[in-house]
Amino acid sequence: MKNATNRLLDRVAAKIGKTSDYALAKAFDAPQQRISNYRHERTQMDDAVAVQAANLLGEDPALILAELHADRCKSMEARKHWYRIAKMLKAEAGQRAAA
């Protein structure tokens, strides 16, 4: 199963219509090696890049940050709470979209 960083990169790639790490690096104005490190799970996406991704997708950065933080947690207890926060934010976003 892909981690939240890779799922997010996939969504950005679909949005920009290009799947290469090179194209993603250009979209984020970042070195290609950074994207490659994310893809191979050598590093995890930092908050600033996550906010950039949210802006590229036109989504609420808070939801994306919560999902990424859940993935980063070493503690299962903390992870459970981050996923709960993400779920609440997703429900709130759905309510705003429906209004």
C-alpha positions as CSV (number, residue, x, y, z in Angstrom):
1,M,0.0,0.0,0.0
2,K,1.3,3.4,-0.9
3,N,2.0,5.9,1.8
4,A,0.2,9.3,2.0
5,T,3.1,11.1,0.3
6,N,3.0,8.8,-2.8
7,R,-0.8,9.0,-3.0
8,L,-0.5,12.8,-2.9
9,L,2.2,12.8,-5.6
10,D,0.0,10.6,-7.7
11,R,-2.9,13.0,-7.4
12,V,-0.7,16.0,-8.3
13,A,0.7,14.0,-11.3
14,A,-2.9,13.3,-12.5
15,K,-3.8,17.0,-12.0
16,I,-0.9,18.2,-14.1
17,G,-1.2,15.4,-16.6
18,K,2.3,14.2,-16.2
19,T,3.7,11.3,-14.2
20,S,7.5,11.7,-14.3
21,D,9.4,12.7,-11.2
22,Y,11.0,15.4,-13.5
23,A,7.5,16.9,-14.2
24,L,6.6,16.8,-10.5
25,A,9.8,18.4,-9.5
26,K,9.1,21.3,-12.0
27,A,5.6,21.6,-10.6
28,F,7.0,21.9,-7.1
29,D,10.0,24.0,-8.1
30,A,12.1,21.4,-6.3
31,P,15.1,19.2,-7.2
32,Q,14.1,16.0,-9.0
33,Q,16.1,14.0,-6.3
34,R,13.6,15.2,-3.7
35,I,10.7,13.8,-5.6
36,S,12.6,10.6,-6.1
37,N,13.4,10.4,-2.4
38,Y,9.6,10.8,-1.7
39,R,8.7,8.1,-4.2
40,H,11.2,5.6,-2.8
41,E,10.2,6.4,0.8
42,R,13.7,7.6,1.7
43,T,12.2,10.8,3.0
44,Q,8.7,12.0,3.7
45,M,7.1,15.2,2.3
46,D,7.6,18.2,4.5
47,D,4.7,20.5,5.4
48,A,5.7,23.3,3.1
49,V,5.7,21.0,0.0
50,A,2.4,19.5,1.3
51,V,0.8,22.9,1.3
52,Q,2.1,23.5,-2.2
53,A,0.5,20.2,-3.3
54,A,-2.8,21.2,-1.7
55,N,-2.7,24.5,-3.6
56,L,-1.9,22.7,-6.8
57,L,-4.9,20.5,-6.2
58,G,-7.2,23.2,-5.0
59,E,-7.7,21.4,-1.7
60,D,-7.6,22.3,2.0
61,P,-4.0,22.0,3.2
62,A,-5.2,21.1,6.7
63,L,-6.6,17.8,5.5
64,I,-3.5,16.9,3.5
65,L,-1.2,17.8,6.5
66,A,-3.3,15.6,8.8
67,E,-3.0,12.6,6.5
68,L,0.8,13.1,6.1
69,H,1.2,13.5,9.9
70,A,-0.7,10.3,10.5
71,D,1.7,8.5,8.2
72,R,4.7,10.0,10.0
73,C,3.6,8.9,13.5
74,K,5.7,6.2,15.2
75,S,3.0,5.8,17.9
76,M,-0.1,3.9,16.9
77,E,-2.1,5.9,19.4
78,A,-1.0,9.3,17.9
79,R,-1.6,7.9,14.4
80,K,-5.1,6.9,15.3
81,H,-5.8,10.5,16.4
82,W,-4.3,12.1,13.3
83,Y,-6.5,9.8,11.1
84,R,-9.5,10.8,13.2
85,I,-8.6,14.5,12.6
86,A,-8.2,13.9,8.9
87,K,-11.6,12.1,8.8
88,M,-13.3,15.1,10.5
89,L,-11.7,17.5,8.1
90,K,-12.8,15.5,5.2
91,A,-16.4,15.4,6.5
92,E,-16.2,19.2,7.0
93,A,-14.9,19.7,3.5
94,G,-17.8,17.6,2.1
95,Q,-20.3,19.6,4.0
96,R,-18.9,22.9,2.7
97,A,-19.0,21.5,-0.9
98,A,-22.6,20.4,-0.5
99,A,-23.7,23.9,0.8
